[in-house]
Amino acid sequence: MGDKSKGAKSRSKKVKSKSSPCDLGQLRNIGKTIQQRLIAIVVTNEKHLRKMGAVKAYLKIREHFPKVSIPVCYYLYSLQGALMNCHWDALPDATKARLRKRAGLEKD
């Protein structure tokens, strides 16, 4: 009996490891361009984005693409909206302000 339960545990682990985190393209607010830029900074799925966070991902994209205009609403807010599963424009103003401050975009 001990071998059967061990085998069952082994099989359940295999199933878990096969289930991949959400593809970036399935996340809300993440279009083809943002997805490509996230992949360029080695954020390849939802788990990676959650671990990095919206602010750090936004800053890395800006650093990686210095000659490209990176609008705050299309990147910083979109990334946070993707993590919260809401449209970027629906983020509360306080959340937007906190994101801008953490990204160093707030003017004194």
C-alpha positions in Angstrom: 0.0 0.0 0.0 2.8 2.4 0.8 4.0 2.1 -2.8 0.6 3.0 -4.3 0.2 6.1 -2.2 3.8 7.2 -3.1 2.9 6.7 -6.8 -0.3 8.7 -6.4 1.7 11.6 -4.9 4.2 11.4 -7.7 1.5 11.5 -10.3 -0.2 14.5 -8.7 3.1 16.4 -8.6 3.6 15.7 -12.3 0.2 17.1 -13.1 0.9 20.2 -11.1 4.2 20.8 -12.8 2.6 20.5 -16.2 0.0 23.2 -15.5 1.7 26.4 -16.7 1.0 29.8 -15.3 -1.2 32.0 -17.3 0.2 33.1 -20.7 0.8 36.9 -20.8 -1.5 37.3 -23.8 -4.4 36.0 -21.7 -4.1 38.7 -19.1 -6.3 41.8 -19.2 -4.6 44.9 -20.8 -1.7 42.9 -22.2 -1.6 43.3 -26.0 0.9 42.0 -28.4 3.4 44.9 -28.0 3.4 44.9 -24.2 3.7 41.1 -24.3 6.7 41.3 -26.6 8.4 43.9 -24.4 7.7 41.8 -21.3 9.3 38.8 -22.9 12.3 40.9 -23.8 12.9 41.6 -20.1 12.4 37.9 -19.3 8.8 38.1 -18.0 7.2 35.3 -19.8 4.1 34.5 -17.8 1.7 35.8 -15.1 3.8 34.3 -12.3 6.9 36.1 -13.5 5.0 39.4 -13.7 3.5 38.9 -10.2 6.9 38.2 -8.8 8.5 41.3 -10.4 5.5 43.6 -9.9 4.1 46.3 -12.2 6.5 49.0 -11.2 9.7 47.1 -11.6 8.5 45.6 -14.9 7.6 49.1 -16.1 11.0 50.4 -15.2 12.8 47.5 -16.8 10.9 48.0 -20.0 11.8 51.7 -20.0 15.4 50.7 -19.4 15.4 48.0 -22.1 13.8 50.3 -24.7 15.3 53.7 -24.0 14.5 55.2 -27.3 10.8 54.2 -27.2 8.1 56.4 -25.7 6.5 54.3 -22.9 3.2 55.9 -21.9 2.4 55.5 -18.2 -1.2 54.5 -18.9 -0.4 51.9 -21.5 2.4 50.3 -19.4 2.5 51.0 -15.7 -1.3 51.1 -15.3 -1.9 48.3 -17.7 0.6 46.0 -15.9 -1.1 46.7 -12.5 -4.5 46.3 -14.1 -3.4 42.9 -15.4 -2.3 41.8 -11.9 -5.7 43.1 -10.5 -7.7 41.8 -13.4 -9.3 45.2 -14.2 -9.0 47.7 -17.0 -6.2 50.1 -16.4 -8.5 53.1 -16.5 -10.6 51.5 -13.7 -7.7 51.6 -11.3 -8.4 54.0 -8.4 -6.7 57.3 -8.5 -4.9 56.5 -5.2 -3.5 53.4 -6.8 -2.3 55.3 -9.9 -0.7 57.9 -7.7 1.1 55.3 -5.6 2.3 53.5 -8.8 3.7 56.8 -10.2 5.4 57.6 -7.0 7.0 54.2 -6.7 8.2 54.5 -10.3 9.7 57.9 -9.6 7.3 59.7 -11.9 5.7 62.0 -9.3 6.8 65.6 -9.5 7.3 67.5 -6.2 
